[in-house]
Amino acid sequence: MNSEKKKQYFLKNELAVLGLPMRLTISLIIGTIVLLAILSSILNPCIFPQQMLVSITPQVIIVQGSDQENVSFTVFVQDTDGSPLSGASVIIKGLGGAGSGFSDTTGKTIIPLRVQLESGIYEGYLDISVRAPCHVPFDCLAIVKVVKSENWK
């Protein structure tokens, strides 16, 4: 091969090599975007999650003394149209106890919980956390008040 042909051969190869990183970069960017779209649809199938309504009874509990007491809460979970949400995960926690459950076809769950107010403390609060598919998570701090009977008037 003469020197002129070698020069043209290397020149052509240099152009191909220069274009290769650009094609790889574009392919990598497009592949990343497609992968993110696939993962987001798998991990969060709802693009526009809805709000939900949560009600709990009772909202005030009266306990006797500093011993642990068993209490029961009824929680209703509904969508904004008033339709019950089944399969919603409900967690109530605080004051040394925690309880959880799933709502049934009527949107209702009953959660038993053991609460305790230490001596010298006359009131405390429980928190609730509710999760349902395609709905905005519901978290409320201090939704239930627990009071010792000698301080309740």
MARPA-374894 format. One line per 4 residues: number of its first residue (from 1); for each residue x, y, z of N, C-alpha, C, O. Coordinates in nm, 2 decimals, m for minus. Atoms other than C-alpha are relative to their C-alpha. Layout:
<zalums>
NUM> X Y Z X Y Z X Y Z X Y Z | ...
</zalums>
This chain:
<zalums>
1> 0.09 m0.12 0.00 0.00 0.00 0.00 0.09 0.12 0.00 0.18 0.13 0.08 | m0.09 m0.11 0.00 0.15 0.33 m0.09 m0.04 0.10 0.11 m0.15 0.08 0.17 | 0.02 m0.09 m0.11 0.17 0.62 0.15 m0.13 0.09 m0.02 m0.20 0.12 0.08 | 0.12 m0.08 0.03 m0.12 0.82 m0.02 m0.12 m0.08 0.04 m0.22 m0.03 0.11
5> 0.11 0.08 m0.03 m0.36 0.53 0.02 m0.01 m0.02 0.15 m0.12 m0.02 0.21 | 0.00 0.02 m0.14 m0.26 0.47 0.38 m0.05 0.13 0.07 m0.13 0.12 0.17 | 0.05 m0.13 m0.06 m0.32 0.84 0.46 m0.15 0.01 m0.02 m0.22 0.05 0.08 | 0.14 0.00 0.02 m0.67 0.82 0.31 m0.07 m0.10 0.08 m0.18 m0.07 0.14
9> 0.06 0.11 m0.08 m0.74 0.49 0.49 m0.01 0.05 0.15 m0.12 0.03 0.21 | 0.00 m0.05 m0.14 m0.65 0.64 0.83 m0.09 0.12 0.02 m0.16 0.13 0.12 | 0.09 m0.11 0.00 m0.84 0.96 0.75 m0.14 m0.05 0.01 m0.22 0.01 0.09 | 0.13 0.06 0.00 m1.15 0.76 0.68 m0.03 m0.06 0.14 m0.14 m0.05 0.19
13> 0.02 0.06 m0.13 m1.11 0.56 1.00 m0.01 0.10 0.11 m0.10 0.08 0.20 | 0.01 m0.11 m0.10 m1.06 0.87 1.21 m0.14 0.06 0.00 m0.19 0.09 0.10 | 0.14 m0.06 0.00 m1.39 1.01 1.09 m0.10 m0.10 0.06 m0.19 m0.06 0.12 | 0.09 0.10 m0.05 m1.56 0.68 1.17 0.01 m0.01 0.15 m0.09 m0.02 0.22
17> m0.03 0.01 m0.14 m1.40 0.67 1.51 m0.06 0.12 0.07 m0.11 0.11 0.19 | 0.05 m0.12 m0.06 m1.50 1.03 1.58 m0.15 m0.01 0.01 m0.21 0.04 0.11 | 0.14 0.00 0.00 m1.86 0.96 1.50 m0.06 m0.11 0.09 m0.17 m0.10 0.14 | 0.04 0.11 m0.09 m1.88 0.64 1.71 m0.03 0.05 0.14 m0.14 0.01 0.19
21> 0.04 m0.05 m0.13 m1.87 0.81 2.05 m0.13 0.08 0.01 m0.21 0.07 0.10 | 0.12 m0.07 0.00 m2.15 1.04 1.95 m0.12 m0.09 m0.01 m0.22 m0.07 0.05 | 0.11 0.10 0.01 m2.37 0.75 1.84 m0.02 m0.08 0.13 m0.14 m0.10 0.17 | 0.01 0.07 m0.13 m2.29 0.56 2.16 m0.07 0.09 0.11 m0.15 0.05 0.18
25> 0.06 m0.09 m0.10 m2.38 0.87 2.37 m0.15 0.02 m0.02 m0.22 0.02 0.07 | 0.14 m0.01 0.03 m2.71 0.92 2.19 m0.08 m0.12 0.04 m0.19 m0.12 0.09 | 0.07 0.12 m0.04 m2.80 0.56 2.23 m0.01 m0.02 0.15 m0.11 m0.07 0.20 | 0.01 0.01 m0.15 m2.71 0.57 2.60 m0.10 0.09 0.06 m0.17 0.05 0.15
29> 0.10 m0.09 m0.05 m2.93 0.87 2.66 m0.14 m0.05 m0.03 m0.22 m0.05 0.06 | 0.13 0.05 0.04 m3.22 0.73 2.47 m0.04 m0.13 0.08 m0.15 m0.15 0.13 | 0.02 0.12 m0.08 m3.18 0.39 2.65 m0.03 0.03 0.14 m0.12 m0.03 0.20 | 0.03 m0.04 m0.14 m3.17 0.56 2.99 m0.14 0.06 0.01 m0.21 0.03 0.11
33> 0.14 m0.06 0.00 m3.49 0.76 2.91 m0.10 m0.11 0.00 m0.20 m0.11 0.07 | 0.10 0.11 0.02 m3.67 0.44 2.80 0.00 m0.08 0.13 m0.11 m0.12 0.17 | 0.00 0.08 m0.12 m3.55 0.25 3.11 m0.07 0.07 0.11 m0.14 0.01 0.19 | 0.07 m0.08 m0.10 m3.67 0.53 3.34 m0.15 m0.01 m0.02 m0.22 m0.02 0.08
37> 0.15 0.00 0.03 m4.01 0.53 3.17 m0.06 m0.14 0.04 m0.16 m0.14 0.10 | 0.05 0.14 m0.03 m4.04 0.15 3.21 0.00 m0.02 0.15 m0.10 m0.07 0.21 | m0.01 0.01 m0.15 m3.93 0.16 3.58 m0.11 0.08 0.07 m0.17 0.03 0.16 | 0.10 m0.09 m0.07 m4.16 0.45 3.67 m0.14 m0.06 m0.02 m0.23 m0.05 0.07
41> 0.13 0.06 0.02 m4.46 0.27 3.51 m0.02 m0.13 0.09 m0.13 m0.16 0.13 | 0.01 0.12 m0.08 m4.38 m0.05 3.70 m0.01 0.03 0.15 m0.09 m0.02 0.22 | 0.00 m0.03 m0.14 m4.31 0.11 4.04 m0.12 0.09 0.04 m0.16 0.08 0.15 | 0.12 m0.09 m0.03 m4.59 0.37 4.02 m0.09 0.00 m0.12 m0.08 0.08 m0.21
45> 0.09 0.01 0.12 m4.86 0.26 3.78 m0.10 0.11 m0.02 m0.16 0.12 m0.12 | 0.10 m0.11 0.02 m5.08 0.56 3.85 0.08 0.13 m0.02 0.16 0.17 0.07 | m0.07 m0.12 0.02 m4.96 0.88 3.70 m0.06 0.11 0.08 0.01 0.20 0.13 | 0.06 m0.10 m0.08 m5.22 1.09 3.88 m0.07 m0.06 0.12 m0.19 m0.10 0.11
49> 0.07 0.06 m0.12 m5.29 0.95 4.23 m0.11 0.09 0.05 m0.10 0.21 0.05 | 0.12 m0.07 m0.05 m5.62 1.04 4.39 0.02 0.02 0.15 0.10 m0.05 0.22 | 0.00 m0.02 m0.14 m5.68 1.17 4.74 m0.09 m0.10 0.06 m0.17 m0.17 m0.01 | 0.09 0.09 m0.07 m5.85 0.95 5.00 m0.05 0.07 0.13 0.02 0.15 0.19
53> 0.06 m0.05 m0.12 m6.07 1.02 5.30 0.02 m0.11 0.11 m0.01 m0.22 0.09 | m0.02 0.09 m0.11 m5.98 0.86 5.64 m0.07 0.05 0.12 m0.06 0.17 0.16 | 0.06 m0.04 m0.13 m6.19 0.86 5.95 0.03 m0.11 0.10 0.04 m0.23 0.07 | m0.04 0.10 m0.11 m6.11 0.70 6.29 m0.09 0.03 0.12 m0.11 0.15 0.15
57> 0.08 m0.02 m0.13 m6.32 0.64 6.60 0.06 m0.10 0.10 0.09 m0.21 0.06 | 0.03 m0.13 m0.06 m6.28 0.70 6.88 0.13 0.09 m0.02 0.23 0.05 m0.05 | m0.11 m0.10 0.01 m6.07 1.02 6.87 0.06 0.04 0.13 0.16 0.11 0.14 | m0.05 m0.02 m0.13 m6.03 1.05 7.24 m0.02 m0.13 0.08 m0.13 m0.19 0.08
61> 0.00 0.12 m0.08 m5.94 0.76 7.47 0.03 0.04 0.14 0.12 0.12 0.17 | m0.03 m0.03 m0.14 m5.96 0.77 7.85 0.05 m0.13 0.06 m0.01 m0.23 0.05 | m0.06 0.12 m0.06 m5.73 0.53 8.03 0.01 0.02 0.15 0.00 0.13 0.20 | m0.01 0.00 m0.15 m5.70 0.44 8.40 0.15 m0.02 0.04 0.20 m0.13 0.00
65> m0.13 0.03 m0.05 m5.36 0.48 8.56 0.11 m0.01 m0.10 0.10 0.04 m0.21 | m0.12 0.01 0.09 m5.02 0.40 8.41 0.02 m0.14 m0.06 0.13 m0.16 m0.12 | m0.01 0.13 0.05 m5.08 0.04 8.32 m0.04 0.00 m0.15 m0.11 0.09 m0.20 | 0.03 0.01 0.15 m5.10 m0.07 7.95 m0.15 m0.04 m0.01 m0.20 m0.12 0.07
69> 0.14 0.03 0.02 m5.46 m0.08 7.83 m0.02 m0.04 m0.15 0.04 0.02 m0.24 | 0.04 0.04 0.14 m5.61 m0.25 7.52 m0.11 0.09 m0.04 m0.21 0.11 0.02 | 0.10 m0.08 0.06 m5.80 m0.02 7.30 m0.02 m0.05 m0.15 0.07 m0.11 m0.20 | 0.03 0.04 0.14 m5.97 m0.08 6.96 m0.04 0.12 m0.08 m0.12 0.21 m0.03
73> 0.04 m0.12 0.09 m6.00 0.17 6.67 m0.07 m0.06 m0.12 m0.03 m0.16 m0.18 | 0.06 0.04 0.12 m6.23 0.15 6.38 0.04 0.11 m0.10 0.02 0.23 m0.08 | m0.05 m0.09 0.11 m6.09 0.31 6.06 m0.08 m0.02 m0.13 m0.09 m0.14 m0.17 | 0.06 0.01 0.13 m6.28 0.38 5.74 0.08 0.08 m0.10 0.13 0.19 m0.07
77> m0.08 m0.06 0.11 m6.10 0.45 5.42 m0.09 0.01 m0.13 m0.14 m0.09 m0.17 | 0.08 m0.02 0.12 m6.28 0.60 5.12 0.07 0.09 m0.10 0.16 0.16 m0.07 | m0.05 m0.09 0.10 m6.20 0.77 4.79 m0.08 0.13 0.01 m0.18 0.14 0.09 | 0.07 m0.13 m0.01 m6.32 1.13 4.73 m0.14 m0.01 m0.05 m0.22 0.08 m0.02
81> 0.14 0.02 0.04 m6.64 1.00 4.57 m0.08 m0.07 0.11 m0.20 m0.08 0.09 | 0.07 0.07 m0.11 m6.73 0.82 4.90 0.00 m0.15 m0.02 m0.06 m0.22 0.06 | m0.01 0.15 0.02 m6.66 0.47 4.76 0.10 m0.06 0.09 0.21 0.00 0.11 | m0.10 0.06 m0.09 m6.49 0.24 5.01 0.13 m0.05 m0.08 0.12 m0.10 m0.19
85> m0.12 0.05 0.06 m6.13 0.15 4.94 0.04 m0.13 0.07 0.07 m0.12 0.19 | m0.04 0.12 m0.07 m6.04 m0.21 5.01 0.15 m0.02 m0.02 0.20 0.02 m0.13 | m0.14 0.03 0.01 m5.69 m0.33 5.07 0.09 0.11 0.04 0.21 0.10 0.02 | m0.09 m0.11 m0.05 m5.56 0.00 5.22 0.07 m0.05 0.12 0.01 m0.11 0.21
89> m0.08 0.03 m0.12 m5.28 m0.05 5.47 m0.01 0.11 0.10 0.01 0.23 0.07 | 0.02 m0.10 m0.11 m5.35 0.13 5.80 0.09 m0.04 0.12 0.09 m0.15 0.16 | m0.09 0.02 m0.12 m5.10 0.17 6.08 m0.03 0.11 0.10 m0.03 0.23 0.07 | 0.02 m0.10 m0.11 m5.17 0.34 6.42 0.12 m0.03 0.09 0.14 m0.14 0.13
93> m0.11 0.02 m0.09 m4.87 0.40 6.65 0.02 0.11 0.09 m0.03 0.22 0.07 | m0.03 m0.10 m0.10 m4.76 0.58 6.95 m0.02 m0.05 0.14 m0.09 m0.15 0.16 | 0.02 0.04 m0.14 m4.75 0.56 7.33 0.04 m0.14 0.03 m0.03 m0.21 0.11 | m0.05 0.13 m0.02 m4.55 0.24 7.33 m0.07 m0.11 m0.07 m0.04 m0.23 m0.04
97> 0.07 0.11 0.07 m4.77 0.05 7.10 m0.02 0.03 m0.15 0.00 0.14 m0.19 | 0.03 m0.01 0.14 m4.85 m0.01 6.73 m0.09 m0.11 m0.04 m0.09 m0.22 0.01 | 0.09 0.10 0.05 m5.12 m0.18 6.54 m0.02 0.03 m0.15 m0.01 0.14 m0.20 | 0.02 m0.02 0.15 m5.19 m0.24 6.17 m0.11 m0.09 m0.05 m0.15 m0.19 0.02
101> 0.10 0.08 0.06 m5.45 m0.38 5.94 m0.03 0.04 m0.14 0.03 0.14 m0.19 | 0.04 m0.03 0.14 m5.60 m0.38 5.59 m0.15 0.02 0.00 m0.23 m0.05 0.06 | 0.15 m0.03 0.01 m5.94 m0.23 5.50 m0.06 m0.11 m0.08 m0.01 m0.16 m0.18 | 0.07 0.11 0.07 m6.20 m0.48 5.38 m0.08 0.07 m0.11 m0.06 0.18 m0.15
105> 0.07 m0.05 0.12 m6.45 m0.44 5.09 m0.09 0.12 0.04 m0.14 0.19 m0.05 | 0.08 m0.12 m0.04 m6.65 m0.18 5.30 0.09 0.11 0.04 0.04 0.22 0.08 | m0.09 m0.11 m0.04 m6.34 0.03 5.36 0.03 0.00 0.14 0.10 0.10 0.19 | m0.02 0.00 m0.15 m6.33 m0.07 5.73 0.10 m0.09 0.04 0.12 m0.20 m0.01
109> m0.09 0.09 m0.07 m6.07 m0.21 5.95 0.00 0.03 0.15 m0.02 0.15 0.19 | m0.01 m0.02 m0.14 m6.05 m0.26 6.32 0.14 m0.04 0.05 0.19 m0.14 0.02 | m0.14 0.02 m0.04 m5.71 m0.22 6.48 0.01 0.00 0.15 m0.02 0.10 0.22 | m0.02 0.00 m0.15 m5.64 m0.33 6.84 0.14 0.05 0.03 0.23 0.04 m0.05
113> m0.13 m0.06 m0.04 m5.36 m0.15 7.02 0.01 0.01 0.15 m0.09 0.03 0.22 | m0.02 m0.02 m0.14 m5.21 m0.14 7.36 0.07 0.13 0.02 0.18 0.16 m0.04 | m0.06 m0.13 m0.02 m5.14 0.21 7.49 0.04 0.01 0.15 m0.02 m0.06 0.23 | m0.04 m0.03 m0.14 m4.97 0.33 7.81 0.05 0.14 0.01 0.14 0.19 m0.06
117> m0.05 m0.13 m0.04 m4.92 0.67 7.96 0.08 m0.02 0.13 0.03 m0.07 0.23 | m0.09 0.02 m0.11 m4.62 0.66 8.19 m0.05 0.09 0.12 m0.13 0.18 0.10 | 0.04 m0.08 m0.12 m4.66 0.80 8.55 0.06 0.14 m0.02 0.17 0.16 m0.06 | m0.03 m0.14 0.01 m4.65 1.17 8.56 m0.04 0.06 m0.14 m0.03 0.18 m0.15
121> 0.05 m0.05 0.13 m4.78 1.20 8.20 m0.15 m0.02 m0.01 m0.20 m0.13 0.02 | 0.15 0.01 m0.01 m5.15 1.27 8.17 m0.07 0.01 m0.13 m0.19 m0.01 m0.14 | 0.06 0.01 0.13 m5.20 1.29 7.80 0.10 m0.03 m0.11 0.22 0.00 m0.09 | m0.09 0.04 0.11 m5.05 1.16 7.48 m0.08 m0.01 m0.13 m0.20 0.00 m0.13
125> 0.07 0.00 0.13 m5.13 1.12 7.11 0.05 m0.12 m0.08 0.16 m0.17 m0.07 | m0.03 0.11 0.09 m5.14 0.85 6.85 0.00 0.05 m0.15 m0.07 0.15 m0.18 | m0.02 m0.04 0.14 m5.04 0.88 6.48 m0.06 m0.10 m0.09 m0.07 m0.22 m0.05 | 0.05 0.09 0.09 m5.20 0.72 6.18 0.07 0.02 m0.14 0.10 0.13 m0.18
129> m0.05 0.00 0.13 m5.06 0.63 5.84 m0.08 m0.10 m0.09 m0.10 m0.22 m0.05 | 0.08 0.08 0.09 m5.27 0.50 5.55 0.06 0.00 m0.14 0.09 0.11 m0.19 | m0.05 0.01 0.14 m5.15 0.37 5.21 m0.09 m0.09 m0.08 m0.14 m0.19 m0.03 | 0.09 0.08 0.09 m5.36 0.25 4.92 0.06 0.02 m0.15 0.10 0.13 m0.18
133> m0.05 m0.01 0.14 m5.26 0.18 4.55 m0.08 0.11 m0.07 m0.20 0.13 m0.06 | 0.05 m0.11 0.08 m5.31 0.48 4.32 m0.06 0.11 0.08 m0.15 0.19 0.03 | 0.05 m0.11 m0.08 m5.39 0.71 4.61 0.12 0.07 0.07 0.22 0.01 0.10 | m0.10 m0.07 m0.07 m5.19 0.98 4.78 0.01 m0.05 0.15 m0.10 m0.07 0.21
137> m0.01 0.05 m0.14 m5.05 0.85 5.12 m0.06 0.10 0.10 m0.05 0.22 0.08 | 0.06 m0.08 m0.10 m5.24 0.98 5.42 0.08 m0.02 0.13 0.09 m0.13 0.18 | m0.07 0.00 m0.12 m5.03 1.06 5.73 m0.05 0.11 0.09 m0.05 0.23 0.05 | 0.05 m0.10 m0.10 m5.17 1.24 6.04 0.07 m0.02 0.13 0.05 m0.13 0.19
141> m0.06 0.01 m0.13 m4.98 1.31 6.35 m0.10 0.05 0.11 m0.18 0.14 0.08 | 0.09 m0.04 m0.11 m5.17 1.34 6.68 m0.15 0.00 m0.03 m0.22 0.09 m0.01 | 0.14 0.01 0.04 m5.50 1.22 6.54 m0.09 m0.05 0.11 m0.21 m0.02 0.12 | 0.07 0.06 m0.11 m5.61 1.04 6.86 0.06 0.05 0.13 0.19 0.05 0.15
145> m0.05 m0.05 m0.13 m5.58 1.19 7.21 m0.03 m0.10 0.10 m0.14 m0.16 0.11 | 0.01 0.09 m0.11 m5.52 0.96 7.50 0.02 0.08 0.13 0.12 0.15 0.15 | 0.00 m0.08 m0.12 m5.60 1.10 7.85 m0.02 m0.09 0.12 m0.09 m0.19 0.11 | 0.02 0.07 m0.12 m5.56 0.97 8.20 m0.13 0.05 0.07 m0.16 0.17 0.06
149> 0.13 m0.03 m0.05 m5.90 0.96 8.38 0.00 0.11 0.11 m0.09 0.19 0.11 | m0.01 m0.10 m0.11 m5.79 1.17 8.68 0.02 0.14 m0.05 0.00 0.24 0.02 | m0.03 m0.13 0.06 m5.70 1.46 8.44 m0.12 0.04 m0.09 m0.12 0.15 m0.14 | 0.10 m0.02 0.10 m6.01 1.43 8.22 m0.12 0.07 0.07 m0.17 0.03 0.18
153> 0.12 m0.08 m0.05 m6.29 1.69 8.29 m0.10 0.03 m0.10 m0.20 0.09 m0.08
</zalums>
